[in-house]
Amino acid sequence: MASILQRCFSLLVYLTIIQVCLGSSNVADIVKLDLYYESLCPSCSNFITNKLPIIFINGIIDIVDLHLFPRGNAKLASNNSFTCQHGPDECLLNTVEACAINTLPAEYQILFIECVETLVYKGKYTQWETCFKKLSLDPKAVTDCYKGEEGKRFELKYAALTSALKPPHEYVPWVVVAGKPLYENYEDFISYVCKAYKGPLPSACKEHSLASAQREKTNHVHRACYAEQTTELSFLMKIWSFLTSWMV
């Protein structure tokens, strides 16, 4: 059984797809929102689990064109194989999520990734296949993809798109709004989406602006996974997984 959040999430994504298909008076004003990430980075899982779903609840999804790029700080070798920042499990899940984006029905792509990243956040990422049952999804398309050549092609595609970033990404999560990276302000991405939107502002933008103003005086800790921290973060990820699995 999907959670209430997952049901709302799925319905809102579905309604958004219908809106796009039928046409909308403000399609030209839609703001492009890009998230470059890697599957086992704690900061990425936190963002996908606790920050990104908000736009499907408050209606901001109606004014954005959202795209996810699961590659992050992975290194491409000369034989087209990858070395991932948090080890082979991250390479696997990067490919799984790339396959989900390209093979699942549109209304389930984000739901599936959010489910997997929630398990990552809880230190239970080895249980990622349970997300198929939780969302009542047939696993065949994603499984055939990540186990075959198709998955490799998708990962090479995201590697090329990530490498083509200008300016280059410095860490993940790397959030880009309307073509401009947000750097350390990525958690406040909704404010930037609202500023970039040229149509009538939805009520969620005004509410978020007030909430952001109230948070300005609080200390902001910049959390991210930097490319040069491969060894250290692999070790820290194991500690994070142990602690979170023990606490939950």
Biotite code that builds the C-alpha atoms (Angstrom):
import biotite.structure as struc

atoms = struc.array([
    struc.Atom([0.000, 0.000, 0.000], chain_id="A", res_id=1, res_name="MET", atom_name="CA", element="C"),
    struc.Atom([1.336, 3.373, -0.998], chain_id="A", res_id=2, res_name="ALA", atom_name="CA", element="C"),
    struc.Atom([1.490, 6.071, 1.670], chain_id="A", res_id=3, res_name="SER", atom_name="CA", element="C"),
    struc.Atom([-0.846, 9.065, 1.594], chain_id="A", res_id=4, res_name="ILE", atom_name="CA", element="C"),
    struc.Atom([2.079, 11.218, 0.445], chain_id="A", res_id=5, res_name="LEU", atom_name="CA", element="C"),
    struc.Atom([2.818, 8.770, -2.367], chain_id="A", res_id=6, res_name="GLN", atom_name="CA", element="C"),
    struc.Atom([-0.834, 8.762, -3.463], chain_id="A", res_id=7, res_name="ARG", atom_name="CA", element="C"),
    struc.Atom([-0.955, 12.567, -3.496], chain_id="A", res_id=8, res_name="CYS", atom_name="CA", element="C"),
    struc.Atom([2.405, 12.678, -5.221], chain_id="A", res_id=9, res_name="PHE", atom_name="CA", element="C"),
    struc.Atom([1.240, 10.277, -7.953], chain_id="A", res_id=10, res_name="SER", atom_name="CA", element="C"),
    struc.Atom([-2.066, 12.068, -8.492], chain_id="A", res_id=11, res_name="LEU", atom_name="CA", element="C"),
    struc.Atom([-0.440, 15.480, -8.790], chain_id="A", res_id=12, res_name="LEU", atom_name="CA", element="C"),
    struc.Atom([2.161, 14.199, -11.235], chain_id="A", res_id=13, res_name="VAL", atom_name="CA", element="C"),
    struc.Atom([-0.602, 12.582, -13.279], chain_id="A", res_id=14, res_name="TYR", atom_name="CA", element="C"),
    struc.Atom([-2.674, 15.767, -13.336], chain_id="A", res_id=15, res_name="LEU", atom_name="CA", element="C"),
    struc.Atom([0.395, 17.750, -14.361], chain_id="A", res_id=16, res_name="THR", atom_name="CA", element="C"),
    struc.Atom([0.968, 15.392, -17.292], chain_id="A", res_id=17, res_name="ILE", atom_name="CA", element="C"),
    struc.Atom([-2.653, 15.835, -18.378], chain_id="A", res_id=18, res_name="ILE", atom_name="CA", element="C"),
    struc.Atom([-2.252, 19.610, -18.173], chain_id="A", res_id=19, res_name="GLN", atom_name="CA", element="C"),
    struc.Atom([0.838, 19.512, -20.364], chain_id="A", res_id=20, res_name="VAL", atom_name="CA", element="C"),
    struc.Atom([-0.797, 17.185, -22.885], chain_id="A", res_id=21, res_name="CYS", atom_name="CA", element="C"),
    struc.Atom([-3.940, 19.288, -23.178], chain_id="A", res_id=22, res_name="LEU", atom_name="CA", element="C"),
    struc.Atom([-2.013, 22.524, -23.353], chain_id="A", res_id=23, res_name="GLY", atom_name="CA", element="C"),
    struc.Atom([-1.794, 25.432, -20.957], chain_id="A", res_id=24, res_name="SER", atom_name="CA", element="C"),
    struc.Atom([-1.822, 29.190, -21.377], chain_id="A", res_id=25, res_name="SER", atom_name="CA", element="C"),
    struc.Atom([1.446, 29.590, -19.498], chain_id="A", res_id=26, res_name="ASN", atom_name="CA", element="C"),
    struc.Atom([3.493, 26.738, -20.996], chain_id="A", res_id=27, res_name="VAL", atom_name="CA", element="C"),
    struc.Atom([6.074, 29.269, -22.256], chain_id="A", res_id=28, res_name="ALA", atom_name="CA", element="C"),
    struc.Atom([6.601, 30.460, -18.683], chain_id="A", res_id=29, res_name="ASP", atom_name="CA", element="C"),
    struc.Atom([7.371, 27.029, -17.211], chain_id="A", res_id=30, res_name="ILE", atom_name="CA", element="C"),
    struc.Atom([10.662, 27.098, -15.298], chain_id="A", res_id=31, res_name="VAL", atom_name="CA", element="C"),
    struc.Atom([13.212, 24.362, -15.974], chain_id="A", res_id=32, res_name="LYS", atom_name="CA", element="C"),
    struc.Atom([14.349, 22.647, -12.764], chain_id="A", res_id=33, res_name="LEU", atom_name="CA", element="C"),
    struc.Atom([17.269, 20.219, -13.052], chain_id="A", res_id=34, res_name="ASP", atom_name="CA", element="C"),
    struc.Atom([18.668, 18.024, -10.287], chain_id="A", res_id=35, res_name="LEU", atom_name="CA", element="C"),
    struc.Atom([22.070, 16.385, -10.769], chain_id="A", res_id=36, res_name="TYR", atom_name="CA", element="C"),
    struc.Atom([22.693, 13.819, -8.067], chain_id="A", res_id=37, res_name="TYR", atom_name="CA", element="C"),
    struc.Atom([24.089, 10.418, -7.120], chain_id="A", res_id=38, res_name="GLU", atom_name="CA", element="C"),
    struc.Atom([22.014, 7.750, -5.441], chain_id="A", res_id=39, res_name="SER", atom_name="CA", element="C"),
    struc.Atom([23.970, 7.103, -2.207], chain_id="A", res_id=40, res_name="LEU", atom_name="CA", element="C"),
    struc.Atom([25.015, 10.647, -1.345], chain_id="A", res_id=41, res_name="CYS", atom_name="CA", element="C"),
    struc.Atom([23.300, 11.418, 2.009], chain_id="A", res_id=42, res_name="PRO", atom_name="CA", element="C"),
    struc.Atom([22.688, 15.029, 0.965], chain_id="A", res_id=43, res_name="SER", atom_name="CA", element="C"),
    struc.Atom([21.044, 13.888, -2.254], chain_id="A", res_id=44, res_name="CYS", atom_name="CA", element="C"),
    struc.Atom([18.784, 11.362, -0.534], chain_id="A", res_id=45, res_name="SER", atom_name="CA", element="C"),
    struc.Atom([17.821, 14.011, 2.022], chain_id="A", res_id=46, res_name="ASN", atom_name="CA", element="C"),
    struc.Atom([16.961, 16.470, -0.744], chain_id="A", res_id=47, res_name="PHE", atom_name="CA", element="C"),
    struc.Atom([14.930, 13.960, -2.765], chain_id="A", res_id=48, res_name="ILE", atom_name="CA", element="C"),
    struc.Atom([13.163, 12.594, 0.310], chain_id="A", res_id=49, res_name="THR", atom_name="CA", element="C"),
    struc.Atom([12.518, 15.750, 2.335], chain_id="A", res_id=50, res_name="ASN", atom_name="CA", element="C"),
    struc.Atom([12.768, 18.750, 0.000], chain_id="A", res_id=51, res_name="LYS", atom_name="CA", element="C"),
    struc.Atom([11.779, 17.884, -3.558], chain_id="A", res_id=52, res_name="LEU", atom_name="CA", element="C"),
    struc.Atom([8.376, 16.234, -2.802], chain_id="A", res_id=53, res_name="PRO", atom_name="CA", element="C"),
    struc.Atom([7.105, 19.536, -1.410], chain_id="A", res_id=54, res_name="ILE", atom_name="CA", element="C"),
    struc.Atom([6.574, 20.886, -4.936], chain_id="A", res_id=55, res_name="ILE", atom_name="CA", element="C"),
    struc.Atom([4.047, 18.122, -5.622], chain_id="A", res_id=56, res_name="PHE", atom_name="CA", element="C"),
    struc.Atom([2.102, 19.005, -2.488], chain_id="A", res_id=57, res_name="ILE", atom_name="CA", element="C"),
    struc.Atom([2.067, 22.816, -2.684], chain_id="A", res_id=58, res_name="ASN", atom_name="CA", element="C"),
    struc.Atom([1.418, 23.034, -6.438], chain_id="A", res_id=59, res_name="GLY", atom_name="CA", element="C"),
    struc.Atom([4.818, 24.415, -7.501], chain_id="A", res_id=60, res_name="ILE", atom_name="CA", element="C"),
    struc.Atom([5.074, 21.442, -9.876], chain_id="A", res_id=61, res_name="ILE", atom_name="CA", element="C"),
    struc.Atom([2.534, 23.267, -12.077], chain_id="A", res_id=62, res_name="ASP", atom_name="CA", element="C"),
    struc.Atom([5.150, 25.879, -12.998], chain_id="A", res_id=63, res_name="ILE", atom_name="CA", element="C"),
    struc.Atom([8.251, 23.710, -13.396], chain_id="A", res_id=64, res_name="VAL", atom_name="CA", element="C"),
    struc.Atom([9.695, 21.291, -15.921], chain_id="A", res_id=65, res_name="ASP", atom_name="CA", element="C"),
    struc.Atom([11.552, 18.834, -13.669], chain_id="A", res_id=66, res_name="LEU", atom_name="CA", element="C"),
    struc.Atom([14.441, 16.650, -14.845], chain_id="A", res_id=67, res_name="HIS", atom_name="CA", element="C"),
    struc.Atom([16.672, 14.321, -12.787], chain_id="A", res_id=68, res_name="LEU", atom_name="CA", element="C"),
    struc.Atom([20.194, 13.249, -13.755], chain_id="A", res_id=69, res_name="PHE", atom_name="CA", element="C"),
    struc.Atom([21.453, 10.255, -11.696], chain_id="A", res_id=70, res_name="PRO", atom_name="CA", element="C"),
    struc.Atom([25.194, 10.309, -12.217], chain_id="A", res_id=71, res_name="ARG", atom_name="CA", element="C"),
    struc.Atom([26.815, 12.794, -9.829], chain_id="A", res_id=72, res_name="GLY", atom_name="CA", element="C"),
    struc.Atom([30.542, 12.415, -9.216], chain_id="A", res_id=73, res_name="ASN", atom_name="CA", element="C"),
    struc.Atom([30.968, 9.026, -10.912], chain_id="A", res_id=74, res_name="ALA", atom_name="CA", element="C"),
    struc.Atom([34.125, 8.712, -12.997], chain_id="A", res_id=75, res_name="LYS", atom_name="CA", element="C"),
    struc.Atom([34.041, 7.292, -16.510], chain_id="A", res_id=76, res_name="LEU", atom_name="CA", element="C"),
    struc.Atom([36.937, 4.982, -17.448], chain_id="A", res_id=77, res_name="ALA", atom_name="CA", element="C"),
    struc.Atom([38.317, 4.431, -20.936], chain_id="A", res_id=78, res_name="SER", atom_name="CA", element="C"),
    struc.Atom([36.350, 1.174, -21.295], chain_id="A", res_id=79, res_name="ASN", atom_name="CA", element="C"),
    struc.Atom([33.055, 2.987, -20.571], chain_id="A", res_id=80, res_name="ASN", atom_name="CA", element="C"),
    struc.Atom([32.816, 1.553, -17.045], chain_id="A", res_id=81, res_name="SER", atom_name="CA", element="C"),
    struc.Atom([32.114, 3.729, -14.007], chain_id="A", res_id=82, res_name="PHE", atom_name="CA", element="C"),
    struc.Atom([33.736, 4.206, -10.629], chain_id="A", res_id=83, res_name="THR", atom_name="CA", element="C"),
    struc.Atom([31.200, 5.681, -8.259], chain_id="A", res_id=84, res_name="CYS", atom_name="CA", element="C"),
    struc.Atom([31.856, 7.848, -5.234], chain_id="A", res_id=85, res_name="GLN", atom_name="CA", element="C"),
    struc.Atom([30.147, 5.531, -2.770], chain_id="A", res_id=86, res_name="HIS", atom_name="CA", element="C"),
    struc.Atom([31.138, 2.262, -4.389], chain_id="A", res_id=87, res_name="GLY", atom_name="CA", element="C"),
    struc.Atom([29.502, -0.393, -6.620], chain_id="A", res_id=88, res_name="PRO", atom_name="CA", element="C"),
    struc.Atom([26.115, -0.159, -4.866], chain_id="A", res_id=89, res_name="ASP", atom_name="CA", element="C"),
    struc.Atom([25.869, 3.459, -5.939], chain_id="A", res_id=90, res_name="GLU", atom_name="CA", element="C"),
    struc.Atom([26.742, 2.564, -9.526], chain_id="A", res_id=91, res_name="CYS", atom_name="CA", element="C"),
    struc.Atom([23.954, -0.022, -9.443], chain_id="A", res_id=92, res_name="LEU", atom_name="CA", element="C"),
    struc.Atom([21.354, 2.369, -8.048], chain_id="A", res_id=93, res_name="LEU", atom_name="CA", element="C"),
    struc.Atom([22.410, 5.165, -10.402], chain_id="A", res_id=94, res_name="ASN", atom_name="CA", element="C"),
    struc.Atom([21.661, 2.789, -13.267], chain_id="A", res_id=95, res_name="THR", atom_name="CA", element="C"),
    struc.Atom([18.427, 1.556, -11.681], chain_id="A", res_id=96, res_name="VAL", atom_name="CA", element="C"),
    struc.Atom([17.179, 5.120, -11.278], chain_id="A", res_id=97, res_name="GLU", atom_name="CA", element="C"),
    struc.Atom([18.278, 6.034, -14.797], chain_id="A", res_id=98, res_name="ALA", atom_name="CA", element="C"),
    struc.Atom([16.256, 3.075, -16.032], chain_id="A", res_id=99, res_name="CYS", atom_name="CA", element="C"),
    struc.Atom([13.271, 4.118, -13.932], chain_id="A", res_id=100, res_name="ALA", atom_name="CA", element="C"),
    struc.Atom([13.326, 7.582, -15.509], chain_id="A", res_id=101, res_name="ILE", atom_name="CA", element="C"),
    struc.Atom([13.416, 6.111, -18.996], chain_id="A", res_id=102, res_name="ASN", atom_name="CA", element="C"),
    struc.Atom([11.156, 3.050, -18.724], chain_id="A", res_id=103, res_name="THR", atom_name="CA", element="C"),
    struc.Atom([8.480, 3.639, -16.086], chain_id="A", res_id=104, res_name="LEU", atom_name="CA", element="C"),
    struc.Atom([5.220, 5.494, -16.778], chain_id="A", res_id=105, res_name="PRO", atom_name="CA", element="C"),
    struc.Atom([5.800, 9.214, -16.219], chain_id="A", res_id=106, res_name="ALA", atom_name="CA", element="C"),
    struc.Atom([3.581, 9.411, -13.140], chain_id="A", res_id=107, res_name="GLU", atom_name="CA", element="C"),
    struc.Atom([5.675, 6.730, -11.379], chain_id="A", res_id=108, res_name="TYR", atom_name="CA", element="C"),
    struc.Atom([9.224, 7.828, -12.202], chain_id="A", res_id=109, res_name="GLN", atom_name="CA", element="C"),
    struc.Atom([9.640, 10.310, -9.355], chain_id="A", res_id=110, res_name="ILE", atom_name="CA", element="C"),
    struc.Atom([7.600, 8.129, -7.010], chain_id="A", res_id=111, res_name="LEU", atom_name="CA", element="C"),
    struc.Atom([9.963, 5.211, -7.538], chain_id="A", res_id=112, res_name="PHE", atom_name="CA", element="C"),
    struc.Atom([13.102, 7.307, -7.095], chain_id="A", res_id=113, res_name="ILE", atom_name="CA", element="C"),
    struc.Atom([11.649, 8.961, -3.989], chain_id="A", res_id=114, res_name="GLU", atom_name="CA", element="C"),
    struc.Atom([10.925, 5.494, -2.579], chain_id="A", res_id=115, res_name="CYS", atom_name="CA", element="C"),
    struc.Atom([14.469, 4.255, -3.260], chain_id="A", res_id=116, res_name="VAL", atom_name="CA", element="C"),
    struc.Atom([16.060, 7.409, -1.852], chain_id="A", res_id=117, res_name="GLU", atom_name="CA", element="C"),
    struc.Atom([13.913, 7.180, 1.275], chain_id="A", res_id=118, res_name="THR", atom_name="CA", element="C"),
    struc.Atom([15.440, 3.765, 1.878], chain_id="A", res_id=119, res_name="LEU", atom_name="CA", element="C"),
    struc.Atom([18.885, 5.267, 1.264], chain_id="A", res_id=120, res_name="VAL", atom_name="CA", element="C"),
    struc.Atom([18.119, 8.003, 3.788], chain_id="A", res_id=121, res_name="TYR", atom_name="CA", element="C"),
    struc.Atom([17.158, 5.330, 6.341], chain_id="A", res_id=122, res_name="LYS", atom_name="CA", element="C"),
    struc.Atom([20.279, 3.282, 5.641], chain_id="A", res_id=123, res_name="GLY", atom_name="CA", element="C"),
    struc.Atom([18.246, 0.484, 4.039], chain_id="A", res_id=124, res_name="LYS", atom_name="CA", element="C"),
    struc.Atom([19.198, 0.952, 0.393], chain_id="A", res_id=125, res_name="TYR", atom_name="CA", element="C"),
    struc.Atom([19.793, -2.788, -0.123], chain_id="A", res_id=126, res_name="THR", atom_name="CA", element="C"),
    struc.Atom([15.998, -3.166, 0.131], chain_id="A", res_id=127, res_name="GLN", atom_name="CA", element="C"),
    struc.Atom([15.380, -0.941, -2.891], chain_id="A", res_id=128, res_name="TRP", atom_name="CA", element="C"),
    struc.Atom([13.532, -3.670, -4.832], chain_id="A", res_id=129, res_name="GLU", atom_name="CA", element="C"),
    struc.Atom([10.689, -3.481, -2.283], chain_id="A", res_id=130, res_name="THR", atom_name="CA", element="C"),
    struc.Atom([9.705, -0.215, -3.980], chain_id="A", res_id=131, res_name="CYS", atom_name="CA", element="C"),
    struc.Atom([8.167, -2.176, -6.847], chain_id="A", res_id=132, res_name="PHE", atom_name="CA", element="C"),
    struc.Atom([5.725, -3.853, -4.478], chain_id="A", res_id=133, res_name="LYS", atom_name="CA", element="C"),
    struc.Atom([5.072, -0.679, -2.503], chain_id="A", res_id=134, res_name="LYS", atom_name="CA", element="C"),
    struc.Atom([4.057, 1.122, -5.699], chain_id="A", res_id=135, res_name="LEU", atom_name="CA", element="C"),
    struc.Atom([2.355, -1.908, -7.303], chain_id="A", res_id=136, res_name="SER", atom_name="CA", element="C"),
    struc.Atom([4.806, -1.777, -10.220], chain_id="A", res_id=137, res_name="LEU", atom_name="CA", element="C"),
    struc.Atom([5.874, -4.577, -12.531], chain_id="A", res_id=138, res_name="ASP", atom_name="CA", element="C"),
    struc.Atom([9.679, -4.716, -12.083], chain_id="A", res_id=139, res_name="PRO", atom_name="CA", element="C"),
    struc.Atom([10.387, -6.235, -15.511], chain_id="A", res_id=140, res_name="LYS", atom_name="CA", element="C"),
    struc.Atom([11.082, -3.031, -17.476], chain_id="A", res_id=141, res_name="ALA", atom_name="CA", element="C"),
    struc.Atom([13.499, -1.592, -14.918], chain_id="A", res_id=142, res_name="VAL", atom_name="CA", element="C"),
    struc.Atom([15.139, -4.974, -14.208], chain_id="A", res_id=143, res_name="THR", atom_name="CA", element="C"),
    struc.Atom([15.704, -5.791, -17.872], chain_id="A", res_id=144, res_name="ASP", atom_name="CA", element="C"),
    struc.Atom([17.093, -2.299, -18.369], chain_id="A", res_id=145, res_name="CYS", atom_name="CA", element="C"),
    struc.Atom([19.642, -2.138, -15.533], chain_id="A", res_id=146, res_name="TYR", atom_name="CA", element="C"),
    struc.Atom([20.849, -5.688, -16.144], chain_id="A", res_id=147, res_name="LYS", atom_name="CA", element="C"),
    struc.Atom([21.310, -5.129, -19.870], chain_id="A", res_id=148, res_name="GLY", atom_name="CA", element="C"),
    struc.Atom([22.951, -2.819, -22.359], chain_id="A", res_id=149, res_name="GLU", atom_name="CA", element="C"),
    struc.Atom([20.103, -0.324, -22.209], chain_id="A", res_id=150, res_name="GLU", atom_name="CA", element="C"),
    struc.Atom([21.044, 0.629, -18.661], chain_id="A", res_id=151, res_name="GLY", atom_name="CA", element="C"),
    struc.Atom([24.628, 1.238, -19.716], chain_id="A", res_id=152, res_name="LYS", atom_name="CA", element="C"),
    struc.Atom([23.460, 3.520, -22.532], chain_id="A", res_id=153, res_name="ARG", atom_name="CA", element="C"),
    struc.Atom([21.342, 5.562, -20.142], chain_id="A", res_id=154, res_name="PHE", atom_name="CA", element="C"),
    struc.Atom([24.216, 5.969, -17.696], chain_id="A", res_id=155, res_name="GLU", atom_name="CA", element="C"),
    struc.Atom([26.525, 7.074, -20.503], chain_id="A", res_id=156, res_name="LEU", atom_name="CA", element="C"),
    struc.Atom([23.876, 9.574, -21.543], chain_id="A", res_id=157, res_name="LYS", atom_name="CA", element="C"),
    struc.Atom([23.658, 11.068, -18.041], chain_id="A", res_id=158, res_name="TYR", atom_name="CA", element="C"),
    struc.Atom([27.436, 11.073, -17.767], chain_id="A", res_id=159, res_name="ALA", atom_name="CA", element="C"),
    struc.Atom([27.649, 13.129, -20.968], chain_id="A", res_id=160, res_name="ALA", atom_name="CA", element="C"),
    struc.Atom([24.922, 15.531, -19.843], chain_id="A", res_id=161, res_name="LEU", atom_name="CA", element="C"),
    struc.Atom([26.559, 16.010, -16.439], chain_id="A", res_id=162, res_name="THR", atom_name="CA", element="C"),
    struc.Atom([29.999, 16.530, -17.967], chain_id="A", res_id=163, res_name="SER", atom_name="CA", element="C"),
    struc.Atom([28.531, 19.147, -20.307], chain_id="A", res_id=164, res_name="ALA", atom_name="CA", element="C"),
    struc.Atom([27.385, 21.370, -17.434], chain_id="A", res_id=165, res_name="LEU", atom_name="CA", element="C"),
    struc.Atom([28.605, 24.979, -17.656], chain_id="A", res_id=166, res_name="LYS", atom_name="CA", element="C"),
    struc.Atom([29.828, 25.881, -15.148], chain_id="A", res_id=167, res_name="PRO", atom_name="CA", element="C"),
    struc.Atom([30.854, 22.325, -14.181], chain_id="A", res_id=168, res_name="PRO", atom_name="CA", element="C"),
    struc.Atom([29.192, 20.907, -11.093], chain_id="A", res_id=169, res_name="HIS", atom_name="CA", element="C"),
    struc.Atom([31.329, 21.125, -7.949], chain_id="A", res_id=170, res_name="GLU", atom_name="CA", element="C"),
    struc.Atom([29.326, 18.700, -5.821], chain_id="A", res_id=171, res_name="TYR", atom_name="CA", element="C"),
    struc.Atom([25.938, 17.056, -5.558], chain_id="A", res_id=172, res_name="VAL", atom_name="CA", element="C"),
    struc.Atom([23.107, 17.726, -5.148], chain_id="A", res_id=173, res_name="PRO", atom_name="CA", element="C"),
    struc.Atom([23.618, 20.257, -7.941], chain_id="A", res_id=174, res_name="TRP", atom_name="CA", element="C"),
    struc.Atom([20.376, 22.128, -8.543], chain_id="A", res_id=175, res_name="VAL", atom_name="CA", element="C"),
    struc.Atom([19.914, 24.270, -11.650], chain_id="A", res_id=176, res_name="VAL", atom_name="CA", element="C"),
    struc.Atom([16.957, 26.620, -12.087], chain_id="A", res_id=177, res_name="VAL", atom_name="CA", element="C"),
    struc.Atom([16.316, 28.199, -15.487], chain_id="A", res_id=178, res_name="ALA", atom_name="CA", element="C"),
    struc.Atom([19.846, 27.281, -16.541], chain_id="A", res_id=179, res_name="GLY", atom_name="CA", element="C"),
    struc.Atom([21.561, 28.788, -13.496], chain_id="A", res_id=180, res_name="LYS", atom_name="CA", element="C"),
    struc.Atom([23.144, 26.687, -10.715], chain_id="A", res_id=181, res_name="PRO", atom_name="CA", element="C"),
    struc.Atom([22.056, 27.553, -7.182], chain_id="A", res_id=182, res_name="LEU", atom_name="CA", element="C"),
    struc.Atom([25.334, 26.477, -5.534], chain_id="A", res_id=183, res_name="TYR", atom_name="CA", element="C"),
    struc.Atom([24.976, 26.404, -1.732], chain_id="A", res_id=184, res_name="GLU", atom_name="CA", element="C"),
    struc.Atom([21.433, 27.813, -1.917], chain_id="A", res_id=185, res_name="ASN", atom_name="CA", element="C"),
    struc.Atom([20.050, 24.644, -3.484], chain_id="A", res_id=186, res_name="TYR", atom_name="CA", element="C"),
    struc.Atom([17.733, 23.878, -0.552], chain_id="A", res_id=187, res_name="GLU", atom_name="CA", element="C"),
    struc.Atom([15.947, 27.171, -1.220], chain_id="A", res_id=188, res_name="ASP", atom_name="CA", element="C"),
    struc.Atom([15.241, 26.165, -4.826], chain_id="A", res_id=189, res_name="PHE", atom_name="CA", element="C"),
    struc.Atom([11.545, 27.034, -4.606], chain_id="A", res_id=190, res_name="ILE", atom_name="CA", element="C"),
    struc.Atom([12.363, 30.714, -4.079], chain_id="A", res_id=191, res_name="SER", atom_name="CA", element="C"),
    struc.Atom([14.464, 30.697, -7.250], chain_id="A", res_id=192, res_name="TYR", atom_name="CA", element="C"),
    struc.Atom([11.727, 28.934, -9.215], chain_id="A", res_id=193, res_name="VAL", atom_name="CA", element="C"),
    struc.Atom([9.225, 31.559, -8.098], chain_id="A", res_id=194, res_name="CYS", atom_name="CA", element="C"),
    struc.Atom([11.602, 34.393, -9.058], chain_id="A", res_id=195, res_name="LYS", atom_name="CA", element="C"),
    struc.Atom([12.182, 32.876, -12.498], chain_id="A", res_id=196, res_name="ALA", atom_name="CA", element="C"),
    struc.Atom([8.512, 32.299, -13.229], chain_id="A", res_id=197, res_name="TYR", atom_name="CA", element="C"),
    struc.Atom([7.030, 35.049, -15.405], chain_id="A", res_id=198, res_name="LYS", atom_name="CA", element="C"),
    struc.Atom([3.361, 34.177, -15.070], chain_id="A", res_id=199, res_name="GLY", atom_name="CA", element="C"),
    struc.Atom([0.939, 34.901, -12.221], chain_id="A", res_id=200, res_name="PRO", atom_name="CA", element="C"),
    struc.Atom([2.559, 33.581, -9.059], chain_id="A", res_id=201, res_name="LEU", atom_name="CA", element="C"),
    struc.Atom([0.803, 30.656, -7.386], chain_id="A", res_id=202, res_name="PRO", atom_name="CA", element="C"),
    struc.Atom([-0.113, 31.105, -3.740], chain_id="A", res_id=203, res_name="SER", atom_name="CA", element="C"),
    struc.Atom([2.635, 28.640, -2.760], chain_id="A", res_id=204, res_name="ALA", atom_name="CA", element="C"),
    struc.Atom([5.256, 31.155, -3.937], chain_id="A", res_id=205, res_name="CYS", atom_name="CA", element="C"),
    struc.Atom([3.938, 33.832, -1.616], chain_id="A", res_id=206, res_name="LYS", atom_name="CA", element="C"),
    struc.Atom([3.711, 31.420, 1.300], chain_id="A", res_id=207, res_name="GLU", atom_name="CA", element="C"),
    struc.Atom([7.233, 30.143, 0.652], chain_id="A", res_id=208, res_name="HIS", atom_name="CA", element="C"),
    struc.Atom([8.597, 33.691, 0.432], chain_id="A", res_id=209, res_name="SER", atom_name="CA", element="C"),
    struc.Atom([7.242, 34.447, 3.902], chain_id="A", res_id=210, res_name="LEU", atom_name="CA", element="C"),
    struc.Atom([8.626, 31.210, 5.329], chain_id="A", res_id=211, res_name="ALA", atom_name="CA", element="C"),
    struc.Atom([12.044, 31.879, 3.750], chain_id="A", res_id=212, res_name="SER", atom_name="CA", element="C"),
    struc.Atom([12.177, 35.361, 5.271], chain_id="A", res_id=213, res_name="ALA", atom_name="CA", element="C"),
    struc.Atom([11.507, 33.871, 8.684], chain_id="A", res_id=214, res_name="GLN", atom_name="CA", element="C"),
    struc.Atom([14.369, 31.387, 8.214], chain_id="A", res_id=215, res_name="ARG", atom_name="CA", element="C"),
    struc.Atom([16.961, 33.921, 7.084], chain_id="A", res_id=216, res_name="GLU", atom_name="CA", element="C"),
    struc.Atom([18.330, 34.456, 10.576], chain_id="A", res_id=217, res_name="LYS", atom_name="CA", element="C"),
    struc.Atom([18.913, 30.761, 11.208], chain_id="A", res_id=218, res_name="THR", atom_name="CA", element="C"),
    struc.Atom([22.279, 29.150, 10.573], chain_id="A", res_id=219, res_name="ASN", atom_name="CA", element="C"),
    struc.Atom([22.476, 27.363, 7.233], chain_id="A", res_id=220, res_name="HIS", atom_name="CA", element="C"),
    struc.Atom([24.729, 24.332, 6.933], chain_id="A", res_id=221, res_name="VAL", atom_name="CA", element="C"),
    struc.Atom([25.803, 23.559, 3.385], chain_id="A", res_id=222, res_name="HIS", atom_name="CA", element="C"),
    struc.Atom([25.599, 19.798, 2.905], chain_id="A", res_id=223, res_name="ARG", atom_name="CA", element="C"),
    struc.Atom([26.955, 18.198, -0.238], chain_id="A", res_id=224, res_name="ALA", atom_name="CA", element="C"),
    struc.Atom([29.113, 15.399, -1.642], chain_id="A", res_id=225, res_name="CYS", atom_name="CA", element="C"),
    struc.Atom([32.265, 16.765, -3.253], chain_id="A", res_id=226, res_name="TYR", atom_name="CA", element="C"),
    struc.Atom([34.041, 14.832, -5.999], chain_id="A", res_id=227, res_name="ALA", atom_name="CA", element="C"),
    struc.Atom([37.413, 14.794, -4.243], chain_id="A", res_id=228, res_name="GLU", atom_name="CA", element="C"),
    struc.Atom([36.003, 13.123, -1.123], chain_id="A", res_id=229, res_name="GLN", atom_name="CA", element="C"),
    struc.Atom([35.509, 9.665, -2.636], chain_id="A", res_id=230, res_name="THR", atom_name="CA", element="C"),
    struc.Atom([37.337, 7.537, -0.044], chain_id="A", res_id=231, res_name="THR", atom_name="CA", element="C"),
    struc.Atom([36.230, 9.505, 2.978], chain_id="A", res_id=232, res_name="GLU", atom_name="CA", element="C"),
    struc.Atom([32.584, 9.565, 1.926], chain_id="A", res_id=233, res_name="LEU", atom_name="CA", element="C"),
    struc.Atom([32.487, 5.829, 1.211], chain_id="A", res_id=234, res_name="SER", atom_name="CA", element="C"),
    struc.Atom([33.552, 5.236, 4.810], chain_id="A", res_id=235, res_name="PHE", atom_name="CA", element="C"),
    struc.Atom([31.146, 7.855, 6.163], chain_id="A", res_id=236, res_name="LEU", atom_name="CA", element="C"),
    struc.Atom([28.309, 6.350, 4.140], chain_id="A", res_id=237, res_name="MET", atom_name="CA", element="C"),
    struc.Atom([28.815, 3.019, 5.910], chain_id="A", res_id=238, res_name="LYS", atom_name="CA", element="C"),
    struc.Atom([28.698, 4.776, 9.280], chain_id="A", res_id=239, res_name="ILE", atom_name="CA", element="C"),
    struc.Atom([25.582, 6.726, 8.214], chain_id="A", res_id=240, res_name="TRP", atom_name="CA", element="C"),
    struc.Atom([23.841, 3.522, 7.097], chain_id="A", res_id=241, res_name="SER", atom_name="CA", element="C"),
    struc.Atom([24.655, 1.787, 10.376], chain_id="A", res_id=242, res_name="PHE", atom_name="CA", element="C"),
    struc.Atom([23.473, 4.675, 12.561], chain_id="A", res_id=243, res_name="LEU", atom_name="CA", element="C"),
    struc.Atom([20.250, 5.356, 10.644], chain_id="A", res_id=244, res_name="THR", atom_name="CA", element="C"),
    struc.Atom([19.283, 1.664, 10.457], chain_id="A", res_id=245, res_name="SER", atom_name="CA", element="C"),
    struc.Atom([19.880, 1.386, 14.220], chain_id="A", res_id=246, res_name="TRP", atom_name="CA", element="C"),
    struc.Atom([17.792, 4.469, 15.015], chain_id="A", res_id=247, res_name="MET", atom_name="CA", element="C"),
    struc.Atom([14.803, 3.679, 12.757], chain_id="A", res_id=248, res_name="VAL", atom_name="CA", element="C"),
])
